[in-house]
Amino acid sequence: MPVHDDLTLLTDAAREAGRIATGYSGKDAQRWDKPDDAGPVTEADLAVNAMLETKLQAARPGYGWLSEETEDTAARQDRDRVFIIDPIDGTRSFIEGSNTWAHALAVAEQGIVTAAVIYLPLRDLMYVAAVGQGATLNGTPITPSSPTSLAAADILAARPNMDARNWTNGAAPGFQRSYRPSLAYRMALVAQGQFDGMLTLRPSWEWDIAAGDLILREAGATCTDRTGAMLRFNNPHPKVDGVIAAGGLVHDQISAALARRP
């Protein structure tokens, strides 16, 4: 199946997801708390997931399926290609009535993402990428920023990442820290050059980061796990060891400043 056909499919599905999700009021949508402090889920998440699962699997019956809102099975491990889906990334923001939540859709082939979409319907932002074809925002090519040093950079990171124990010198480097609640959106903003980098040092679910990984790489940024290894997807346990993403210089400086685990 040509990659551009997968990208068209994902883009159409993301727009339909936006129509469904924006039909709900986040503050009024029925919600539940997942077991083991895994966060909230709303009726909008489930409605979007149901549509995506039906639409995408009907279009590509040979692909595996991994979604935050579908019970995982080992069946996807037997497929060369797999959909990796977060129906609503930033559910807490959705509940609060914010406009910073996103739909994140990706296709991975033998562990490498080949087509990806991050869509923020309330901001009318459609980030897309296909392998070898670059990354765009609303049809316009995007590239990461290139600050001269980490000290001059504005990095998207949650506050716990700044803990002294995470850094070689016992303190985080002196970059400016910013934050956005959707992990997929953080990655897209770095690809767009609106921020100079992002990091999350805790293990990260594949559905949060798969789409952003390709969009970053196709934009020209470096995207790895916290050890500097290339991200791979469709793992038996669908998590990776954190994410560092930035232009090459800033990425390397973040990596060098991180403390190594014992």
Phi, psi and omega in degrees: 000122180302142182299322183295331176292321175297319181295319176299316178300313181296320181296314178298319180293323179295319178295320177294321176301318178298320178297321180290310186297319182286353173283351178254150169268119184305318184290333183259349182296141177298139183221158177222159173259129180288157177296159174061034177056037182276004176100175182275160171221145181241170176297335177291316176306314185290323179293317178296316180299317181298317178297312183297317181298318179292310185293312187287320180288330175293323181283330182225073185296342180273357182270149172283176186220126174223118180219147177302328187254017174237134178302128184284147174225164180285352185300326182296336181294341181268003183252139177290326180240145183215139169282137175234115197229134164243106185303317172221110176267119187101042183300322178300320177294321176301314180298323182284352182085014178285168178247020184257014175273161188215159166260130182237117185231136180213157168241129174245140177241119182047044173092351183247130180289133183243341177211141187205146176220134166236121186232126175249095188297324182283348175250358182053048179243119179239103176266130180221155175203148169226147187301129179079003185241005181079178180236146181225158169239116182050039175089354181256130180302144179237152177219152179285165176284171180217068176296160185281344180197163176297325180298334180266003189266153173250112189248131175277120182198139174290154186304321182301337178294341183275357181305136184305329183295342182277353192235143187303317186270012179077012176201147178293147176301163187275042174278163174280133180257132173233175184207143168224143189288330181273121179297320177300318180294321177303314181296319179295321180296325176291317177301325181283344182087011178284333172228159189271347179180171174212153173210147169221125189262352178271157177306136189241134177294141182301322184293337178284334194235348186299311181297316181296326179303309182291319180300318177297311184295320180289335175286338179115006177274168172259132181226119182220177168281183186291344178268356183093004180276146176301141178286137174232148190235174187063042175284153179306315169257112195281061174228153173238166188274069178072178182217135167237128180219133180183174166300161190306314183296310182293320177303313182296323181288323174297312181302318182292330183277343183285139175288141177277143178291149178302000000 
